[in-house]
């Protein structure tokens, strides 16, 4: 995979924190920023896919009533407290 250079504007404090983390990890700042962006993009892609699945389920009428979900979680919490 070829890499492309890009630029990001960051405030001094954030850039300093990234520098400290990169030093602690013995990695270049660019590696750390690229890794952070990859993880962010993966999380957001997952979230958007899950939202699409939820919208599709709602459109198809596959819904669970709020009181049923609440009862399920209250029972689970009560079981954990025992």
PyMOL commands that set and color helices and strands:
alter all, ss='L'
color gray80, all
select helices_A, chain A and resi 12-25+29-59+66-81
alter helices_A, ss='H'
color red, helices_A
deselect
rebuild
show_as cartoon
